[in-house]
Amino acid sequence: MMQNTLLFLVLMAAPIAARAQVDTVRASTLPGPQLAEKAYNAGLASFQAQRYPAALQSFDQAIAAKPDFAAAYTNRAATRFELKDYPQAQADYDQALKLEPGNYAGYFGRARAQEAQNHITEAETDYSEALKAKPDYAPAWYNRGVLRFEKGDYQAARDDFDGALKADPKLAYAYHDRASAQQKLGNFAAAAQDYTQALALQPDLLPALLNRAAAERRTGQLPQALKDYDAYLAKKTDNALAYTNRGSARFENKDYAGAIADFSQALQLDPKYAYAWNNRAAALLKQEKYADAASDASQALKLKPDYAEAYLNRGHAREMLRQADEACQDWRKAAELGLTVGDQYAAAAGCAGEAAE
C-alpha cells in the first residue's frame, strides 16, 4: 500500500507539463549577452534561409537584450535592406557605425541603402569610407565605379574597376564594366579585350557579346562583330536593340536585305522603336524602295519629332519621289536640328528659303 502511495506522489511531483514550464523559465532568465547571442545566431540562420521577417524578429530580440550589439544592428540593417525598408536599414547602419566607427561592412551596407534611396553623393562617400577601412574590398570598388559611370565620370569609373580587379581578378562584371568605360573613353580595342576576358570568366554574360560587337565595329572588325551578334541572338531572341545593332552591322556590310529583316524583327518586338524605323528607311533607300522609305521615316518622326536623321532620310526618299518642295523642307529641318549636311543637300538640290514650320 505504501509503495503505491509513494509512486503516486512521484508522478504528481514531476509531471511532463511542469518540466516544460521550468525549461521555459530558465531560457528566459539567461544573462543578457547570452540571450543576445542566441537570438543573433537565430537571426543569421533565418537570414541565410531568406526568411527575412523571422530574421528581423530575432535581431530585434538580440538588440533588446544587448543594446550595444553592433553586429546585430549591421545584420538587422541588411535584413531591412532585403525587405526594401531602406530608411530603417540606413538608420541601423548609422547606429552600427556609431558603435564601430571603422567597420567597412557598415559603410558598404549604408552606401547600398543610400543608393537605393537615390542618395548618390552620400552613397559614393560611404563606398569611399568602406575602401579607407578595407582597401582590398572589391565590391566597394565595383559599386563606386558603377555610380561614377552612371554620372558620366568614365575615367574615375575605369580607375575604380581597376581597383576591383586588383582586389578580385576573377570579377567578370568588373571586366565588363571597365570595358564599357573604355568604350566611353574611345579606347575600343581595350574595351574588346576586357569584354573577351569577362566572357572567359563567365561565358553566359550575354551583354558582353553584344557590347564586344559594338567595340569590334569601331575597330573595323565587322566580320567578328557579326559573329558576336549572331551568337547573342542565337541565345536571346527578344531584344530589339540587338536586332537593330546587327541590322546596322549588316547595313555597313552592304547586306541591305539582311538589315531590313533585322530592323523588321526589332519592330515586331518594339513597334515604338524610332531608331529601327529610321534605320529600315535607310536600308529601303539603298534598295530604291522610296515610298516605303518615306513611310518608315515618317513613322520614326511620329515617335521622335526631333529626329534629324529621319528628316534627312525622308528628304532623300521624297527627292526620288519627285516631291522636291517636301524634300527641301525635310533637309532644312534636319539642318535646323543640328545635322548641317541637310543644308548641303538643300543647296545642291537648289532649294530656296527656309523650311516650313
One Martini backbone bead per residue (centre of mass of N, CA, C, O) as a GRO file, in nm:
protein
  357
    1MET     BB    1   0.059   0.061  -0.022
    2MET     BB    2   0.304   0.253   0.011
    3GLN     BB    3   0.418   0.221  -0.272
    4ASN     BB    4   0.177   0.346  -0.423
    5THR     BB    5   0.193   0.628  -0.291
    6LEU     BB    6   0.479   0.703  -0.381
    7LEU     BB    7   0.428   0.686  -0.679
    8PHE     BB    8   0.211   0.904  -0.690
    9LEU     BB    9   0.388   1.141  -0.588
   10VAL     BB   10   0.597   1.140  -0.811
   11LEU     BB   11   0.406   1.202  -1.045
   12MET     BB   12   0.314   1.481  -0.928
   13ALA     BB   13   0.605   1.624  -0.903
   14ALA     BB   14   0.680   1.526  -1.231
   15PRO     BB   15   0.543   1.646  -1.471
   16ILE     BB   16   0.571   1.730  -1.797
   17ALA     BB   17   0.462   2.022  -1.783
   18ALA     BB   18   0.655   2.127  -1.564
   19ARG     BB   19   0.920   2.096  -1.721
   20ALA     BB   20   0.853   2.290  -1.954
   21GLN     BB   21   0.821   2.539  -1.774
   22VAL     BB   22   1.105   2.547  -1.653
   23ASP     BB   23   1.264   2.576  -1.917
   24THR     BB   24   1.144   2.847  -2.001
   25VAL     BB   25   1.241   3.005  -1.757
   26ARG     BB   26   1.544   2.960  -1.798
   27ALA     BB   27   1.570   3.097  -2.076
   28SER     BB   28   1.465   3.385  -1.971
   29THR     BB   29   1.729   3.389  -1.752
   30LEU     BB   30   1.937   3.472  -1.924
   31PRO     BB   31   2.181   3.643  -1.993
   32GLY     BB   32   2.191   3.897  -2.207
   33PRO     BB   33   2.433   3.813  -2.392
   34GLN     BB   34   2.334   3.521  -2.435
   35LEU     BB   35   2.060   3.592  -2.559
   36ALA     BB   36   2.171   3.763  -2.790
   37GLU     BB   37   2.334   3.538  -2.930
   38LYS     BB   38   2.100   3.350  -2.981
   39ALA     BB   39   1.932   3.547  -3.155
   40TYR     BB   40   2.150   3.611  -3.362
   41ASN     BB   41   2.187   3.322  -3.473
   42ALA     BB   42   1.894   3.297  -3.564
   43GLY     BB   43   1.906   3.533  -3.763
   44LEU     BB   44   2.121   3.418  -3.949
   45ALA     BB   45   1.966   3.165  -4.032
   46SER     BB   46   1.723   3.314  -4.154
   47PHE     BB   47   1.874   3.482  -4.360
   48GLN     BB   48   2.004   3.242  -4.519
   49ALA     BB   49   1.692   3.138  -4.572
   50GLN     BB   50   1.516   3.397  -4.645
   51ARG     BB   51   1.377   3.474  -4.349
   52TYR     BB   52   1.328   3.791  -4.281
   53PRO     BB   53   1.115   3.830  -4.057
   54ALA     BB   54   1.256   3.637  -3.857
   55ALA     BB   55   1.523   3.784  -3.849
   56LEU     BB   56   1.418   4.051  -3.741
   57GLN     BB   57   1.313   3.941  -3.473
   58SER     BB   58   1.587   3.838  -3.367
   59PHE     BB   59   1.742   4.109  -3.377
   60ASP     BB   60   1.557   4.253  -3.187
   61GLN     BB   61   1.624   4.071  -2.943
   62ALA     BB   62   1.926   4.123  -2.936
   63ILE     BB   63   1.907   4.434  -2.888
   64ALA     BB   64   1.733   4.426  -2.632
   65ALA     BB   65   1.958   4.261  -2.469
   66LYS     BB   66   2.193   4.435  -2.655
   67PRO     BB   67   2.233   4.766  -2.736
   68ASP     BB   68   2.566   4.725  -2.824
   69PHE     BB   69   2.513   4.538  -3.089
   70ALA     BB   70   2.656   4.585  -3.381
   71ALA     BB   71   2.602   4.325  -3.552
   72ALA     BB   72   2.294   4.340  -3.522
   73TYR     BB   73   2.256   4.605  -3.672
   74THR     BB   74   2.384   4.519  -3.938
   75ASN     BB   75   2.186   4.272  -3.988
   76ARG     BB   76   1.925   4.429  -3.969
   77ALA     BB   77   1.988   4.609  -4.205
   78ALA     BB   78   2.009   4.385  -4.416
   79THR     BB   79   1.720   4.290  -4.378
   80ARG     BB   80   1.580   4.559  -4.449
   81PHE     BB   81   1.689   4.569  -4.730
   82GLU     BB   82   1.544   4.310  -4.832
   83LEU     BB   83   1.260   4.458  -4.743
   84LYS     BB   84   1.284   4.766  -4.849
   85ASP     BB   85   1.381   4.929  -4.576
   86TYR     BB   86   1.590   5.181  -4.616
   87PRO     BB   87   1.575   5.386  -4.382
   88GLN     BB   88   1.613   5.170  -4.154
   89ALA     BB   89   1.875   5.061  -4.253
   90GLN     BB   90   2.032   5.322  -4.225
   91ALA     BB   91   1.986   5.356  -3.919
   92ASP     BB   92   2.139   5.096  -3.841
   93TYR     BB   93   2.408   5.175  -3.963
   94ASP     BB   94   2.451   5.421  -3.793
   95GLN     BB   95   2.466   5.267  -3.523
   96ALA     BB   96   2.695   5.075  -3.593
   97LEU     BB   97   2.905   5.311  -3.649
   98LYS     BB   98   2.902   5.423  -3.362
   99LEU     BB   99   3.012   5.150  -3.236
  100GLU     BB  100   3.186   5.100  -3.531
  101PRO     BB  101   3.359   5.324  -3.716
  102GLY     BB  102   3.557   5.099  -3.892
  103ASN     BB  103   3.324   4.949  -4.052
  104TYR     BB  104   3.302   4.849  -4.371
  105ALA     BB  105   3.020   4.710  -4.376
  106GLY     BB  106   2.863   4.959  -4.286
  107TYR     BB  107   2.936   5.144  -4.523
  108PHE     BB  108   2.843   4.959  -4.751
  109GLY     BB  109   2.549   4.924  -4.661
  110ARG     BB  110   2.477   5.225  -4.654
  111ALA     BB  111   2.531   5.278  -4.949
  112ARG     BB  112   2.306   5.096  -5.056
  113ALA     BB  113   2.076   5.246  -4.915
  114GLN     BB  114   2.131   5.517  -5.047
  115GLU     BB  115   2.103   5.424  -5.340
  116ALA     BB  116   1.803   5.322  -5.311
  117GLN     BB  117   1.734   5.647  -5.246
  118ASN     BB  118   1.912   5.834  -5.438
  119HIS     BB  119   2.191   5.890  -5.265
  120ILE     BB  120   2.465   5.933  -5.434
  121THR     BB  121   2.672   6.099  -5.277
  122GLU     BB  122   2.654   5.934  -5.013
  123ALA     BB  123   2.729   5.663  -5.135
  124GLU     BB  124   3.009   5.736  -5.239
  125THR     BB  125   3.124   5.808  -4.962
  126ASP     BB  126   3.082   5.526  -4.832
  127TYR     BB  127   3.256   5.366  -5.026
  128SER     BB  128   3.513   5.521  -4.952
  129GLU     BB  129   3.514   5.440  -4.652
  130ALA     BB  130   3.535   5.137  -4.700
  131LEU     BB  131   3.818   5.163  -4.845
  132LYS     BB  132   3.972   5.276  -4.605
  133ALA     BB  133   3.915   5.020  -4.425
  134LYS     BB  134   3.917   4.830  -4.716
  135PRO     BB  135   4.115   4.826  -4.997
  136ASP     BB  136   4.032   4.502  -5.085
  137TYR     BB  137   3.721   4.574  -5.158
  138ALA     BB  138   3.562   4.502  -5.441
  139PRO     BB  139   3.261   4.594  -5.413
  140ALA     BB  140   3.328   4.895  -5.361
  141TRP     BB  141   3.470   4.953  -5.623
  142TYR     BB  142   3.243   4.868  -5.810
  143ASN     BB  143   3.004   5.043  -5.708
  144ARG     BB  144   3.147   5.313  -5.747
  145GLY     BB  145   3.192   5.279  -6.050
  146VAL     BB  146   2.896   5.277  -6.131
  147LEU     BB  147   2.826   5.556  -6.031
  148ARG     BB  148   3.037   5.706  -6.208
  149PHE     BB  149   2.932   5.610  -6.476
  150GLU     BB  150   2.633   5.722  -6.451
  151LYS     BB  151   2.763   6.031  -6.426
  152GLY     BB  152   3.016   6.037  -6.651
  153ASP     BB  153   3.288   5.928  -6.492
  154TYR     BB  154   3.494   5.731  -6.667
  155GLN     BB  155   3.774   5.744  -6.545
  156ALA     BB  156   3.695   5.679  -6.252
  157ALA     BB  157   3.558   5.416  -6.318
  158ARG     BB  158   3.799   5.269  -6.433
  159ASP     BB  159   3.967   5.287  -6.173
  160ASP     BB  160   3.769   5.121  -6.000
  161PHE     BB  161   3.781   4.862  -6.171
  162ASP     BB  162   4.073   4.820  -6.122
  163GLY     BB  163   4.046   4.782  -5.815
  164ALA     BB  164   3.862   4.534  -5.829
  165LEU     BB  165   4.072   4.353  -5.993
  166LYS     BB  166   4.295   4.355  -5.782
  167ALA     BB  167   4.112   4.220  -5.561
  168ASP     BB  168   3.941   4.059  -5.814
  169PRO     BB  169   4.035   3.885  -6.103
  170LYS     BB  170   3.725   3.725  -6.122
  171LEU     BB  171   3.547   3.983  -6.200
  172ALA     BB  172   3.346   4.000  -6.459
  173TYR     BB  173   3.191   4.273  -6.423
  174ALA     BB  174   3.445   4.450  -6.418
  175TYR     BB  175   3.531   4.397  -6.703
  176HIS     BB  176   3.276   4.489  -6.842
  177ASP     BB  177   3.268   4.787  -6.719
  178ARG     BB  178   3.545   4.869  -6.812
  179ALA     BB  179   3.481   4.843  -7.109
  180SER     BB  180   3.259   5.061  -7.111
  181ALA     BB  181   3.451   5.288  -7.027
  182GLN     BB  182   3.640   5.259  -7.267
  183GLN     BB  183   3.434   5.330  -7.480
  184LYS     BB  184   3.373   5.620  -7.372
  185LEU     BB  185   3.698   5.686  -7.415
  186GLY     BB  186   3.781   5.538  -7.706
  187ASN     BB  187   3.887   5.231  -7.615
  188PHE     BB  188   3.814   4.974  -7.812
  189ALA     BB  189   4.031   4.756  -7.786
  190ALA     BB  190   4.024   4.737  -7.476
  191ALA     BB  191   3.729   4.664  -7.459
  192ALA     BB  192   3.737   4.396  -7.612
  193GLN     BB  193   3.928   4.257  -7.412
  194ASP     BB  194   3.742   4.277  -7.162
  195TYR     BB  195   3.503   4.122  -7.277
  196THR     BB  196   3.661   3.863  -7.319
  197GLN     BB  197   3.731   3.818  -7.020
  198ALA     BB  198   3.442   3.803  -6.917
  199LEU     BB  199   3.369   3.549  -7.094
  200ALA     BB  200   3.581   3.358  -6.974
  201LEU     BB  201   3.450   3.371  -6.682
  202GLN     BB  202   3.141   3.431  -6.824
  203PRO     BB  203   2.975   3.291  -7.085
  204ASP     BB  204   2.667   3.405  -6.995
  205LEU     BB  205   2.749   3.713  -7.061
  206LEU     BB  206   2.574   3.855  -7.301
  207PRO     BB  207   2.638   4.166  -7.303
  208ALA     BB  208   2.935   4.121  -7.396
  209LEU     BB  209   2.869   4.046  -7.687
  210LEU     BB  210   2.722   4.304  -7.769
  211ASN     BB  211   2.955   4.504  -7.686
  212ARG     BB  212   3.184   4.382  -7.851
  213ALA     BB  213   3.062   4.437  -8.123
  214ALA     BB  214   3.078   4.744  -8.102
  215ALA     BB  215   3.387   4.757  -8.074
  216GLU     BB  216   3.454   4.609  -8.339
  217ARG     BB  217   3.329   4.814  -8.529
  218ARG     BB  218   3.527   5.051  -8.434
  219THR     BB  219   3.786   4.853  -8.539
  220GLY     BB  220   3.695   4.695  -8.818
  221GLN     BB  221   3.544   4.409  -8.709
  222LEU     BB  222   3.283   4.305  -8.867
  223PRO     BB  223   3.279   3.991  -8.873
  224GLN     BB  224   3.302   3.960  -8.562
  225ALA     BB  225   3.052   4.117  -8.490
  226LEU     BB  226   2.850   3.930  -8.636
  227LYS     BB  227   2.913   3.682  -8.466
  228ASP     BB  228   2.822   3.806  -8.196
  229TYR     BB  229   2.533   3.862  -8.274
  230ASP     BB  230   2.461   3.573  -8.342
  231ALA     BB  231   2.524   3.452  -8.063
  232TYR     BB  232   2.322   3.619  -7.908
  233LEU     BB  233   2.055   3.554  -8.084
  234ALA     BB  234   2.065   3.244  -8.026
  235LYS     BB  235   1.988   3.307  -7.702
  236LYS     BB  236   1.841   3.602  -7.768
  237THR     BB  237   1.512   3.700  -7.913
  238ASP     BB  238   1.398   3.978  -7.729
  239ASN     BB  239   1.604   4.204  -7.861
  240ALA     BB  240   1.581   4.490  -8.032
  241LEU     BB  241   1.867   4.607  -8.017
  242ALA     BB  242   2.017   4.366  -8.140
  243TYR     BB  243   1.880   4.378  -8.417
  244THR     BB  244   1.959   4.668  -8.483
  245ASN     BB  245   2.268   4.627  -8.466
  246ARG     BB  246   2.288   4.407  -8.678
  247GLY     BB  247   2.159   4.571  -8.900
  248SER     BB  248   2.383   4.784  -8.908
  249ALA     BB  249   2.609   4.586  -8.979
  250ARG     BB  250   2.480   4.488  -9.244
  251PHE     BB  251   2.475   4.761  -9.375
  252GLU     BB  252   2.786   4.799  -9.372
  253ASN     BB  253   2.796   4.512  -9.546
  254LYS     BB  254   2.564   4.545  -9.776
  255ASP     BB  255   2.313   4.390  -9.625
  256TYR     BB  256   2.003   4.496  -9.680
  257ALA     BB  257   1.815   4.257  -9.638
  258GLY     BB  258   1.920   4.182  -9.357
  259ALA     BB  259   1.864   4.453  -9.228
  260ILE     BB  260   1.557   4.457  -9.271
  261ALA     BB  261   1.499   4.203  -9.110
  262ASP     BB  262   1.603   4.316  -8.839
  263PHE     BB  263   1.427   4.570  -8.817
  264SER     BB  264   1.161   4.416  -8.831
  265GLN     BB  265   1.206   4.251  -8.572
  266ALA     BB  266   1.230   4.490  -8.384
  267LEU     BB  267   0.935   4.597  -8.449
  268GLN     BB  268   0.787   4.354  -8.340
  269LEU     BB  269   0.894   4.402  -8.044
  270ASP     BB  270   0.908   4.741  -8.111
  271PRO     BB  271   0.698   4.977  -8.252
  272LYS     BB  272   0.849   5.238  -8.085
  273TYR     BB  273   1.125   5.221  -8.256
  274ALA     BB  274   1.266   5.475  -8.413
  275TYR     BB  275   1.543   5.368  -8.512
  276ALA     BB  276   1.432   5.131  -8.677
  277TRP     BB  277   1.269   5.293  -8.877
  278ASN     BB  278   1.507   5.460  -8.991
  279ASN     BB  279   1.693   5.224  -9.070
  280ARG     BB  280   1.497   5.100  -9.271
  281ALA     BB  281   1.486   5.343  -9.454
  282ALA     BB  282   1.785   5.333  -9.539
  283ALA     BB  283   1.767   5.047  -9.668
  284LEU     BB  284   1.541   5.114  -9.871
  285LEU     BB  285   1.702   5.319 -10.028
  286LYS     BB  286   1.912   5.111 -10.133
  287GLN     BB  287   1.657   4.957 -10.282
  288GLU     BB  288   1.463   5.180 -10.407
  289LYS     BB  289   1.224   5.218 -10.174
  290TYR     BB  290   1.082   5.515 -10.138
  291ALA     BB  291   0.800   5.494 -10.014
  292ASP     BB  292   0.882   5.316  -9.775
  293ALA     BB  293   1.095   5.507  -9.663
  294ALA     BB  294   0.909   5.749  -9.608
  295SER     BB  295   0.722   5.598  -9.414
  296ASP     BB  296   0.935   5.521  -9.200
  297ALA     BB  297   1.034   5.807  -9.136
  298SER     BB  298   0.757   5.911  -9.044
  299GLN     BB  299   0.731   5.717  -8.807
  300ALA     BB  300   0.978   5.817  -8.655
  301LEU     BB  301   0.863   6.116  -8.624
  302LYS     BB  302   0.619   6.046  -8.449
  303LEU     BB  303   0.808   5.937  -8.212
  304LYS     BB  304   1.054   6.159  -8.311
  305PRO     BB  305   1.042   6.492  -8.389
  306ASP     BB  306   1.384   6.541  -8.344
  307TYR     BB  307   1.481   6.357  -8.598
  308ALA     BB  308   1.717   6.429  -8.815
  309GLU     BB  309   1.775   6.166  -8.980
  310ALA     BB  310   1.480   6.129  -9.073
  311TYR     BB  311   1.465   6.383  -9.240
  312LEU     BB  312   1.691   6.312  -9.431
  313ASN     BB  313   1.569   6.045  -9.544
  314ARG     BB  314   1.301   6.167  -9.640
  315GLY     BB  315   1.429   6.360  -9.836
  316HIS     BB  316   1.546   6.149 -10.025
  317ALA     BB  317   1.281   6.007 -10.092
  318ARG     BB  318   1.131   6.261 -10.203
  319GLU     BB  319   1.319   6.322 -10.431
  320MET     BB  320   1.266   6.042 -10.582
  321LEU     BB  321   0.942   6.124 -10.583
  322ARG     BB  322   0.919   6.429 -10.677
  323GLN     BB  323   0.930   6.599 -10.382
  324ALA     BB  324   1.086   6.879 -10.359
  325ASP     BB  325   0.968   7.057 -10.132
  326GLU     BB  326   0.967   6.839  -9.911
  327ALA     BB  327   1.268   6.780  -9.920
  328CYS     BB  328   1.364   7.061  -9.841
  329GLN     BB  329   1.225   7.071  -9.567
  330ASP     BB  330   1.373   6.829  -9.443
  331TRP     BB  331   1.664   6.930  -9.469
  332ARG     BB  332   1.626   7.190  -9.306
  333LYS     BB  333   1.535   7.049  -9.048
  334ALA     BB  334   1.792   6.890  -9.001
  335ALA     BB  335   1.970   7.142  -8.970
  336GLU     BB  336   1.812   7.271  -8.734
  337LEU     BB  337   1.884   6.996  -8.556
  338GLY     BB  338   2.222   6.970  -8.646
  339LEU     BB  339   2.229   6.859  -8.954
  340THR     BB  340   2.420   7.026  -9.179
  341VAL     BB  341   2.394   6.848  -9.439
  342GLY     BB  342   2.114   6.949  -9.519
  343ASP     BB  343   2.207   7.213  -9.654
  344GLN     BB  344   2.368   7.076  -9.879
  345TYR     BB  345   2.133   6.933 -10.015
  346ALA     BB  346   1.962   7.182 -10.062
  347ALA     BB  347   2.168   7.332 -10.239
  348ALA     BB  348   2.206   7.108 -10.458
  349ALA     BB  349   1.880   7.122 -10.524
  350GLY     BB  350   1.786   7.433 -10.511
  351CYS     BB  351   1.688   7.542 -10.259
  352ALA     BB  352   1.449   7.768 -10.111
  353GLY     BB  353   1.469   7.881  -9.820
  354GLU     BB  354   1.281   7.776  -9.559
  355ALA     BB  355   1.140   7.583  -9.353
  356ALA     BB  356   0.857   7.462  -9.271
  357GLU     BB  357   0.661   7.440  -8.975
   0.00000   0.00000   0.00000
